[in-house]
Amino acid sequence: MTTPAPTPWWDTDPEIAEIRRRTAEEFGIVLDATDSDEARSLEDFDDDDDFDDGYSAVPAEPDSVLVELLNGRSLRRLSEARDALTDARERYDDAVLEARTAGYSWGEIGNLLGVSKQQLHRRFSTRQRGRR
């Protein structure tokens, strides 16, 4: 004959029992059939019992971090933006040098681009096409 295992102190603590009862009541679940007025068998429960109050197991919106980890959209967009910026800088440089080769002054080019002629001259004077 085996002796039954002793009951842990938290199993009979009235304060913890009250907390369990309030929590179960708040979520509308029955922890133990012996705790409720109406005993329910396992067949009485269906999978949707916990979601009858408008709760859904599926979140309303997917987790944005998880979505990003799975599809990598932000990293692709950053890579595309980097490439586009590099292309834009090259086109900008080419356009400035073409305008200068066509005879426009640094002041005229600067007015059109919204930068000072000194900035343009400092950046492009050593790279002018056909000169130096």
C-alpha positions as CSV (number, residue, x, y, z in Angstrom):
1,M,0.0,0.0,0.0
2,T,1.3,3.4,-1.0
3,T,0.8,6.5,0.9
4,P,-0.7,9.4,-1.0
5,A,1.5,12.4,-1.8
6,P,1.1,15.3,0.6
7,T,-1.0,18.2,-0.6
8,P,1.1,21.2,-1.4
9,W,0.4,24.3,0.7
10,W,-0.8,26.4,-2.3
11,D,-3.4,23.9,-3.2
12,T,-5.3,24.6,0.0
13,D,-4.4,28.3,0.5
14,P,-7.7,30.3,0.6
15,E,-6.1,33.4,-0.8
16,I,-4.8,31.6,-3.9
17,A,-8.1,29.7,-4.3
18,E,-9.9,33.1,-4.4
19,I,-7.5,34.4,-7.0
20,R,-8.0,31.3,-9.1
21,R,-11.8,31.7,-8.8
22,R,-11.8,35.4,-9.8
23,T,-9.5,34.8,-12.7
24,A,-11.6,31.9,-13.9
25,E,-14.7,34.1,-13.6
26,E,-13.1,37.0,-15.4
27,F,-12.2,34.7,-18.4
28,G,-15.4,32.8,-18.2
29,I,-13.9,29.4,-17.8
30,V,-14.5,26.5,-15.4
31,L,-11.3,25.3,-13.8
32,D,-12.8,22.3,-12.0
33,A,-16.2,20.8,-12.4
34,T,-16.4,20.5,-8.6
35,D,-15.9,24.3,-8.2
36,S,-19.0,25.2,-10.2
37,D,-22.6,24.8,-9.5
38,E,-23.1,22.8,-12.7
39,A,-20.7,20.1,-13.4
40,R,-19.6,19.8,-17.1
41,S,-18.1,16.8,-18.7
42,L,-15.3,17.1,-21.3
43,E,-17.8,16.4,-24.0
44,D,-19.6,19.7,-23.1
45,F,-16.6,21.8,-24.1
46,D,-15.8,22.7,-27.6
47,D,-12.8,24.4,-29.0
48,D,-14.5,27.8,-29.3
49,D,-15.7,28.1,-25.7
50,D,-13.0,30.5,-24.8
51,F,-13.6,32.7,-27.8
52,D,-17.4,33.3,-27.5
53,D,-16.9,36.9,-26.3
54,G,-15.4,38.3,-29.5
55,Y,-11.9,37.1,-28.9
56,S,-10.1,35.5,-31.7
57,A,-7.1,33.2,-31.7
58,V,-5.9,34.9,-34.9
59,P,-4.6,38.5,-34.2
60,A,-6.4,41.3,-36.0
61,E,-3.1,42.4,-37.6
62,P,0.0,40.3,-38.2
63,D,3.1,41.1,-36.1
64,S,5.1,43.6,-38.2
65,V,8.5,42.3,-37.0
66,L,7.6,38.7,-37.7
67,V,6.3,39.7,-41.2
68,E,9.6,41.5,-41.9
69,L,11.7,38.6,-40.8
70,L,9.7,36.2,-43.0
71,N,9.7,38.4,-46.2
72,G,12.7,40.7,-45.8
73,R,10.8,43.6,-47.6
74,S,12.5,46.4,-45.7
75,L,16.0,45.1,-46.4
76,R,15.1,44.8,-50.1
77,R,13.7,48.3,-50.2
78,L,16.8,49.7,-48.5
79,S,19.0,47.9,-51.0
80,E,16.9,49.3,-53.9
81,A,17.0,52.8,-52.4
82,R,20.8,52.6,-52.0
83,D,21.1,51.6,-55.6
84,A,18.8,54.3,-56.8
85,L,20.7,56.9,-54.8
86,T,24.0,55.8,-56.3
87,D,22.4,56.0,-59.8
88,A,21.0,59.5,-59.0
89,R,24.4,60.7,-57.8
90,E,26.1,59.5,-61.0
91,R,23.4,61.1,-63.2
92,Y,23.7,64.4,-61.2
93,D,27.5,64.4,-61.6
94,D,27.3,63.6,-65.3
95,A,24.7,66.3,-65.8
96,V,26.8,68.9,-64.1
97,L,29.9,68.0,-66.1
98,E,27.9,67.9,-69.3
99,A,26.5,71.4,-68.6
100,R,30.0,72.7,-67.8
101,T,31.4,71.1,-71.0
102,A,28.5,72.7,-73.0
103,G,29.8,76.1,-71.7
104,Y,27.5,76.9,-68.8
105,S,29.2,78.8,-65.9
106,W,29.3,77.4,-62.4
107,G,26.9,80.2,-61.4
108,E,24.4,79.3,-64.0
109,I,24.5,75.6,-63.0
110,G,24.4,76.4,-59.3
111,N,21.3,78.6,-59.8
112,L,19.5,75.8,-61.6
113,L,20.4,73.2,-58.9
114,G,20.0,75.5,-55.9
115,V,23.6,75.3,-54.7
116,S,26.4,77.9,-54.7
117,K,28.8,78.1,-57.6
118,Q,31.7,77.7,-55.0
119,Q,30.3,74.3,-53.9
120,L,30.1,73.1,-57.5
121,H,33.5,74.4,-58.4
122,R,35.1,72.8,-55.4
123,R,33.4,69.5,-56.1
124,F,33.8,69.3,-59.9
125,S,36.6,71.5,-61.0
126,T,39.2,68.7,-61.0
127,R,36.8,66.3,-62.8
128,Q,35.7,68.5,-65.8
129,R,35.5,66.6,-69.0
130,G,37.9,67.6,-71.7
131,R,40.0,69.7,-69.3
132,R,43.0,68.9,-67.2
